[in-house]
């Protein structure tokens, strides 16, 4: 039931101090994150820029750059925009001042801890999810503090209806919570290390369900909410189309969550998931461009300001980059296009077009608009802000164009074949690297220009702050709103016809998509019936969806629950069947051989060094991939990998068949490509064996001892995750096996004139590299192969040439 409203007028002072804190933090971390980006871009062209220091290598700094850009720069900007706009849209102060302080200082602590641990090599080895488990718990706690503060603000608001921007903030909070928790589920082995509970294909699917939707719900939906508030404010006009914003929100929230599998096209991911990911990615064109048009058409009345007002410039360009990125993403999700773009610089250009063009320009526009209002002054220099815009525009265009040319060039060269598709035209991977060097240099120049623009922003805002004084906004309110539950006689929450029809249509559509035979036909029939019934009901009954929706916007709890349901459906449909079915016990054909203690230690070092940033371990089902690297990867070959290492970018060649033992009937066949001493030289100084390589020197691996103090804990964790280690192994037996295998490698290296102690990290890494691709035949396949082995000669699957360095 509703509460009694107040009649006395009350003056409410907004908490704009926290907005100022987050805005300044955003600028500081932007300089840090973008500077790290320029450094890692230089490392890709000049290996000397790794400085031969283990904490400054590309593999360790690239996660620092991405986390700083996403969670530090955009994150702080997002919190500033949300806190500023939410208070004014709700006409009340933030929920709780203490929660706001905990949120701010807690988030900065997380960023500092990430900046310390990532260069030191403490990483989970999953893109955009590298932070170790204690920091992950802190992230979850601080995010829940933010959520509590936000929803507390909604609960005490003095405005009945939820404005468009609030919808997108709600979607951000609830969906990021779901994504982050599921993808970061881990089994700790020490205070600084853990293994993801998912492995192989399960981990790949969960990671890119998270990774793609981190872009969707951390870099897109909150910035869209900021767009729906700040663009109309800057233009002095209302949002172009309220109806379009409704369609934009619900279609985006529902569709986006399905698109993650498009990062895994042509891999060992089950085909139905690949098709599903591509289909929903293509469907994203419509809502994304609906939002872009809504933003641009809102600015249509402010075009006269475009030549002089930097805020309008940044907003117009930012929304345009959003449209470009959301056109390019679905395009790259088409399977044939993805065969060219995946693992190439084209993907890098796409991501940076969205992050720097969409997020970065919206952040700059919002900062230039907010600063004078937060410090009660004028912007120090409009001319400097306009120069920033043009520097940033030239920089990002140069960057993206260079990556387009680089990516497509590399993709074409790697996929080019001769002799009716039986031979590679460019068998040496390094040939493609040399071909794109000029574009990688242009990328560096473009990034440098963009960074220069943000240094100008920092100076401009500093001078603006110095010229003014902090001021908090105020508002006069006359009455409080109804409780969030509202009048139950007017609104029955989930029992309204729109909700009922939506559930029925989605249920029958699921039968249509996933069913076969009679189930498919039933799905087709009922999808049509319920759709026609919904149209007829609202056509002939005189009821209007808009009336129900207006009532819904007065009930924040109901709106939030419906948002959760819309966002959760896609993830549940994809992840639950994969996690329950794609287990080692259900795999037929090839099954991965578990890592020995030495190999597991080497794998952990490989992950901590960030090697997945340049190397994949997934040979796609494409002729050029097979010709270059060997037989394509099967689902069961990485089933025990925690985390998976399929990769997303090939700055170096694929490693899926770099070594490995294959169980052929009763015989164990060795198919390693290279000798132990080759791997040793390649790690210490890659250019000794791969002339022209960009890979950093890892010579410290020959001097640092491998950490084995937690090895037993790691093996026990692997056992709990389903890896078939002998349960009866004692710590003494584990170390004996470790030392025996290490001594074999050391003896082999000594025979080649290379001397190293068996305790060193490089020995473990070599053991791991020589194990990559190990598998055995399972069940009926093993029997079949054993029978064939008595009649036919064995053919190695590792057909790649030694030139693929």
N, C-alpha and C positions, 0 to 999 in steps of 0.2 A: 504494500500500500504506500501511497505517497505521503511525504511529510508535509507539515504546515510550512508555508513559505514565509520568509522574513520581509518586513516592509521597510526597515531602517536602511539607510544608505551607508555603505561601508567602503572605505578606501583601502585598497589592497596594493601593497608594494611588491613588485615582482623581484625574484631573486636573479638579477642580472649579473651579480658578481661571479656566479658559477659559469655563466655564459662567457664572460671575459676570460676566466681561467682556461676553459676548454679552447677558446679561440686562439689565445696566445700559444697554448700547448700544440695546437694543430700546426701553427706556423713553424714553431721550432722543430717539430718532428718531420714536417715536410722537407725542411732543409737537410735534415739527417738522412731521411729515406731517399730523397732524390740524389743527394751526393753519393750515397752508397750505390745507387743505380748507375750513375756515371762511372764510378770506379769499376763495377763489375762489367759494364759495357766495354771499358778499355781493356779489361783482362781477356775478353774474348778475342780481341784483335792483337794484343801484345802480352804474351805470357809473362814477360818480365814484371808486369804490373801486379803479379801475385806476390812480389817481393820475397819469394822463397821463404815465407813465413806461414806456418800452419794455420794460424788464426786469421790470415788475410787471403786465403785462397778463394777462388770463385765458388767452389762447392759449399763453403761455410758462409760467405758473405751474401750469396744470392738469397738464401732464406731470410737473412737479416733485412735485405732490401725489400723483399716482398712483404714481410710482416710489418716493417716500419711504414711502408707506403699504405698498406691496407688498414691495419689496426691502429697505428699511431697517428698518421696524417689524416686519413679519411675518417677514422674512428672518432678522433677528437673533434674534427669539423662537424661530424654528424651529431655528436652529443650537444655541441654548441647550438646548432640549428634546431634540434629537437626541443631542447630546454627553452630556447627563446620563443619559438613559435607555439609550443604547447601551452605555455602560461597565458599567452594572449588569446589563443583559440578557446581555452577553457575559462578565461577571465579569473584566474586564481593563481596564487603562488605555488611553487613546486611542493610536492607532497610533504617532504620533510628535509629540513636544512642539514641535519646530521647525515642522512642518507646521501645527500648531494655531495657533501665533503668526502665521505667514504668512497663514493663512486669516483670522484676526480682523482684523489690521491692513490686509491687502489689501482686505477687504470694506468697511471703513470708508473707505479711500482712494477706492474706487469711488463710494461714496455722496457724499463730499465733492466729487469731480470732477463728478458728476451735478448736485449742488446749485449748482455754479458755471456749468457749460456750458448747462444748460437755460434758465435765465433770460436768458442772453446770446444765445439764439436758435440755438444749435448743436444741431440735431435732425435725425433721419432721417425724421421725419414719419409714423411708424407707431406706433399706440397700444401702450403698454407696451413698446415697442422703440425708443424715441426716441434712446437714447444713441449718440454718434458712434463711428466704427469703432475708434479707439485704445482707448476705454473698453470697447468690446465685447470686444476681445482680452483686456484685463485681466480682465473678468468671466469669460471662458472659462478663463483660466489659474487664477484663484482657485477657480473651481468645480471644476476638475480637482484642485487641491490638496485641497479638501474631500473629493472622491470618493476620492482616494488615501488620505487619512487614515482615512476611514470603512471602506473595504474592508481596509485594513491592520489595523484593529481587529478586523474579522470574522475575518481570517486567523489572528490570534493569540488568538482567544477561548478561554475555559475553560468554555464551555457548548456542548454539541454542537448542539442544535437552535436554529433561528432562531425567535424569538418573533414574534407577529403584528406588533408595531410595526416590527420590522426589515424586514418585507416591504414596508411602505409607504415606509420610508426608501429602500430599494433602488429601488423604482419611481420615486420622486422624482428620485433622482440620475441614473439612466440616461435617463429620459424627458426631463427638463429639458435635459440635454446635447444630445439629439437635436433638440429643438424649437428651442433657442436658436441652435445652429449653423446649421441650415437657414434659419431666418427672418432671420438677421443676415448672410447671405452678401452681400457688397457689393463694389463696384468703387470704390476711393478715387480722388478727383480732387485732393485736397489733404490735409493733416494733419487738417483739421477738417471735411471734407466727403466724402461718398461717395454713390453711387446703389445701391439694391438691385439685385441681378442679375435679379430677377423684375420684371415689369411688368404693369399692367392686371389682367386676371382671374387670371393666375398669382399675382401679388403679393397680390391680395385673398384668394385661397384659402390661400396659405401663411401670410399674416398672421393669419387667423382660425383656422387650424389651430394656430398658435402661441398666439394671444391667448386662445382658449377653453381650451386645454390648459395655458396658464400658470396659469389659475384652477384647473384640475383638478390639476396636478402640482406647483404651488408653493404654492397657497393651500388645497388640499384634502387630497391624499394625505399630506403630512408632518404636517398637523394631525390627520388621522385616526390616524396612528401615535402622535402625542402623546396623543390621546384613549385609545387602547388601552393606553397605559402609565399615564398620570396619573389617569384616571378610576377605574380599579380601586384605585389607591393611595389616592386621596382617599376612596373609598367603603369601603375595607377589605374588598373582595370581589373574586373573580375575574371575568373577562369572562363575560358572561351565556352566550354560545354560541360555542364554538370553531368549530363547523361553519359557523355563519352568518358568522363572520369569514373563513373560507376562500372561501366563495361571494362575499362582499362584495368581497374583494380582487381575485380574478381576473376577475370580471365587470366591475368598475369599470375596471381597467387595460385590458381589451380593448375595452370599449364606448366609454369616454369619448373616445378619440382620434378617433372617427369623427364627432363631433357638431359640429365647427367650422363647417361650411357653414350651420348654422341662423342664423348672423349675417348671411347674405347671401341670405335668402329674398326672392322677388319681384324680384330684381335680374337683371343680365345673366349671372349664373353659370349654367352649363349645368343644365338641369332635373334630370338624373339625380343630380347632386351635391346639389341642394336637397332632393330626396326622400330621399336617403341620410342627409343631416344630420338631417332631421326624424325619420326612422324611428329612428335610433340615439339621438337625444335622448329620445324617448319611452321607449325601452328603459332609459334611465338611472334611471327612477323606481324600479325594483325594487332594484338594488344599493344605491342611495343611501339609500333608506328602510330597507333591511336593516341598513346601518351605523348609521343613526340609532337604530333600535330596539335594536340591540346596546348602544349607548352608554347610552341611557336605562334599559334594563332592568338594566344593570350597577349603576346608581344606585338601583335599587328598594329595596335594603336600607339606604339612607342617607337616606331621606325624612325621618326624624326630625331630621336635622341641617339640613334645608333652611331652617328659620326662623332659624337662628343662624350657620351656617357659610357665609361668603361664597364659599369655594372651591366648595362643592357648588352654590351658587346660580349662579355663573358657568358652571360646567361644564354644569349642567342646561339653562340658557338657551342656551348656545352650541350644544350638540347639537341643541336644538329649532330654533334658527335655521338650522342646517345642513339639517334636514329641510324647513323652510319654503322655503329657497332652492332645494333640489334638487327640490321639487315645482313651484315657480314657473318654474324654468328650462325643463323639458320642456313645461310649459303654453305658455310664450311661443314655443316652437319649432314649435307647430302653425301652419301657414302662414296660416290665416285670423286667428288671434290675433296673429301676428307683424305682419300688415298694419296692425293697430291700434297695437301696442306699439313697433315698431321706429322709430328716430329720435326717440323721445319720452322723457320723464322716467320712465316706467314702468321702462325698462331701468336707469336710474340708481338707482332705488329697489331694484331686484332685486340689483344689484351691491353696493350698500352694505348691504343686509340680510345678504348673505353675508360681506362683508369685515369690517364692524363688528360684526355680530351673531354670526357664527360665529368668524372669526379673532380679533376684538378681545376677545370674552368668554372664549374659550379661552386667549388670551394673559394676560388678567387673572387667571383662575383659576390657571393654571400659575405665574404670578409670585407670587401670594399663597401658594401652596403651597411653592414652592421657596425663597423668600427666607429664611424662618426656618431652614431646614435648611442652607442654604449659609453662613449667618453664625451658626449655633448659638445662636439666640435665639428669642423669640416675636414674632409680628407686633405691631407697635407699637399698632395700633388696629383691632380687629374691627369696631367701630361705624363707623369711617370707611370701611372696606372695604365694609360693607353699604350705606352711603349712596352710595358709588361705584356699586354695582350698580344701585340704584334710579334714580340720575341717568342712568346709561348706558341702562337699560331704557326710561325715559320718552323720552330723547333719540332712541334709534334707532327706537322706535315712531312718534314724531312725525315723524321724518325719512322713514321708509319710507311711512307713511300719506300724507304730503304729496306724495310723489313718485308714489304710486299715483293719487291724485286728479288731480294735475297732468298726468301722462302720459296717462291715459285721457281727460281733458278735452281736451287738445291733440290727441290722436289722433282723437277723434270730430269735433272742429271742423274739422280739416284734411281729413278724409275726407267731410264732410257735403256732399251735393249737393241741388239742387232741379231742377225742370223735367225730371222723368224722368231724372235723372242727367246732364243736359247742361250744367248750370251749377254753380259752386261757391257754397255758401251763405255762406262766409266767404272771399272772394277775397284779402283782405289778410292776409298772414302775421302782421303785427303785432297783429291782433285776437286771435289765439290767445295771443300773448305777454302782452298785457294781462290776459287772462282768468285766467292762472295765476300772476300776481304774488303774491297772498296765500299760495298754496301754497309758492312759492319762499321767502317770508319765514319760514313755519313750518319749512321745511327748514333755514334758517339757525339758527333757535332750537334745533331738535333737535340739529343738529351742535354748537352751542355747549354744550349740556348734556352731550353725550357727551364733548367735549373737557375740560370742567370735571371730569368724573369721572376722567379720566386724570391731570389735574394733582393730584388728591387721591391717586391711586395713587402718583405720583412722590414726593409728600411722605411718604406712609405708608412706602414702601420706604426712603426716605432715613433716616427716624427708626429704622426697624428695623435697618438696617445700622449706624447709629451706636451702637445698644445692644448689638450683638454683635461677634463677631470671626470672620474667615474660617476655615472648616474644610473639609477634604477628606475624603470618604468612603473607607472601606477595606473590603476583603473578604479572607477566608481561602480559598485554593484548594488543593486537594490534588493535582490532576492536570490535565495539559493534554488538550485534545480531540484527536481524530484530525485528520489533514490534511484540507483541504477536498475532496480527491479521494476520500477514504474508501476503503472496501473494495470494489473493483470486482466481486468475486464476489457481493456482496450487492446492489449498485446499478449498473445499466448505463447510467445517465444518460439519454440521449435515445432509447434503444432500448426503453424500457418501453412496454407496451401503452397506458397513458393518453396518452402523447405521440403514438404512432402513430395511434391512433383520432382524437385531436384534430386532427391535420394532415389526415387523410383527410376528416373531417367539414367542416372549414373550407374545404378545397379544393373539395369538391362544392357547399358552400353558396355559394361565390363564383360558381361556374358558374350556380347557380340565380338569384342576384341580378342578375348582369350579362349572362348569356347570353340569346340569343333563339332561338326555333325549336327545333331538335334539341338544341342546347347546353343550353337551359333544361330540357328534358325529361330529359336525361342528369343534370343537376344535381339535379333533384327525385328521380330514381330512386336515385342513389348517396347522397344525403344521408340518405334513409330507410334504405337498406341498411346504411350504416356506423353509423348511430345504433342500429339494431336489433342489429347485430353487437356493438357495444360493450356494450350492455345485456346481451345474452345471454352474452357472454364473462365478464363479471364476476358474472353471476347463477349460471351453472352451473359455473364453474371454481373457485368458492370464493375467488377473489382479491378483495382489498379495495383500493379507491382510497386509503383512509386509511393503509394500511400503506405503500404506495408514497409517499404524500405525506409521511409521517413520515420516511422515508428521504431524500426530496428535501431536507427542511429541514436535514439534516446536511451538505448539499453546496451551499455558498453560491455557487460559480461556476455550477453547473448551474441553480440557482434564478434567478440574475441573467440568464443567457442566455435562459431561457424567458420571463422578464419582458420583456426587450427585444423578443423576437419578438412577444409578445402586444400590446405597445404600438405596434410599428412597422407592423403589418399594415394598420391603418386609414389611416395617413398615406400609405403606399405606394400603396394602391389609389386614393386620391383625387388625390394630387399628381402621380404619374408620368404618368398619361394626360393630365392637364391641361397639364403642362409640355411634353410631347412633341407634343401635338396643337394646343393653342390658341395658335398662332403667327400672326404677321401674314400669312405666306405661305399659310396655310390659311383665312383669314377671307374669307367671302363677304358681300357687302352693303356696309356702311359701314366705312371704314378711316380712322383718325385721321390728320390732317395734322400732320407734325412741327412742333415749336415753332421759331420763328426764334431767333437768338441773344438778342435783346431779351426775347422771351417766355419763353425758358428761364431767363433771369436773374430775371425777375419771378416765375416759378413757384418758384424756389428761395427767394426772399424770402417768398412766400406760405406755403411749407412751414415756414420758420424761425419765422414769426410764429404758427404753430400754428392757422391758420385752419380746418384740418380738424376741430378740436374743436367747431366750431359749424356748419360748412357741409358738406353732402354734395355730391358730384358724381355722383349716380346717381339717375336718374328711374325709379322702379319701374314694373312692368307693371300698374299699377292706374289705373282711370279718374280718381280725384281727383288723383293725381300728374300725369297727362298733361294734365288740364284746367288745373292750376296752373302747370306748368313747361314743357310742350311734349311732343313725341313721346318715348316711353320710350327709355332708353339701350340701345344695342346693344353687344355684346361687343367689337367692333373699334374702338369710338370712344375707348377709353382704353388701347389695346394698347401704346402707347409711353410710358405714364406710369410713371416710376420715381421715387418710389413712387406707387402708386395713391392716389386721393383720394376713394374712394366714401363715406367718412364713416360714423359710427355714431350721430350725434346731430344733430338740427336745432334749434339755438337760433336760427339764421337760416335763410333759404330755401335751396333747392338751387341750385347754380350751374352745372349741367351744360349749360344752354343760355343762359348769360349773354351770350355773344357768339358768334363763330364764323363761318367761311366754309364754305359747302357747295358742293362741285363738282357741278354739275348738267349732265351732258354736257360740252360744251366751255366752259360759262359758269360763272364764279365768282360766287356769290350771297352778298351780305352780309346777315346776319340778326341782328346785334347788337341787344340790347334798348334799350341806353341810350347816351347820348353820353359822350365822354371827360370833359367837364367835370362830368357827374353823378358819375362814378366818383371824380374828384378830390375833389369836395366830400364824397362819402360816406366816403372814407378819412380826410380831414382832420378832419371833424366830422360823423359820421353823422346827427345829429339835424337838420342843415340840410335834408336831403332825405327822412329817414325819422323822422318825429316819434314819440318813444316807444321808439326802438331802444336796446337794451342794449349795442351794439357799442362797444368802446373807441375813443377818438380815436387815429388813427395819423398825427398831424401831423408827426412826425419824418421820415416818408418823403419829405417835400418838401424836407428839409434835408440828408439823408444821401446820399452818393454810392453808387451801385451798384458792387459789387465785380466788376470784369471781368478781374482779373489771372489768374484760373484759368478763364476762359470757354473758351479753346481746349482746356484739359484736360477740361472738362466735355463739350464736344462730342465729343471723341475717345472719351471713356468711353461716351457715348450710341451712337456708331457701333459700338463693340465689343459693345454690348448689342442691336444690331439695328435701331436707329433710322436711317431712310434719309436721312442727311445726305450732301451732295455730298463725296465723298472728296477731291476736288481743292481744296477751299477752304483758303486760307492764312489765317493770323491777321489779316493786313491786310484780306483780303476779308471775314472774319467781322466785324471791327470796323467796316468800312465799311457793311455791311448793318445792323449794330446802330445806328450813328449815323443812318443814313438813316431807319429806321423811327421811332427816337426823335424825330427832328426833325419828322417828319410829325405825331406826337402833340402835340409842343410847339407847333407852328404852329396846330393845331386848337384847342388850349386857349387860345392867345393870341387867337384870333378870338372866343372866348367871354369874354374879359376875365380869363383866368387865366394868370399868367405863372410859369413854372418852367423851370429849366435841364434840358437833355436828359440830363445825367449822373445825375440824382437817382433814388432808388429808386422813387418814386411813378410815374414814367413807365414803368418796367419792369413794375410791378404792373398798371397800367392796360392795357398791351399784353397781359399774360397773361390778364386777365379778359375782354378783348375777343376772345381766341382760343378761349375755352372753348366746346366744342361743334363745333369745326371737324372736318370729315370729307370724304372723297371716296368716290365709288362705285367698287367694284372689279369687275374682270373682266366677267362676263356682266351683272352689275347695272348697270355703267356703260353698256354698250351698250343695255340695256333703257331706262335712264333717258334716255339721249341720244335714243332714238327717241321716247319719250313727250314729251320737251321740245319736239319739233317740232310736236306736235299739241295739248298741254294746257298751260294756264297753271301756273306754279310756285306751290306752296303752301308757305309757310314752316312748319317744324316748331316754331318758337319761338312758341307761342300764349299764353304766360303774359301776364297783364295787368301794366301798370306799377305797380299797387298792391302787387305782391309785393316789397316793399322789404326 
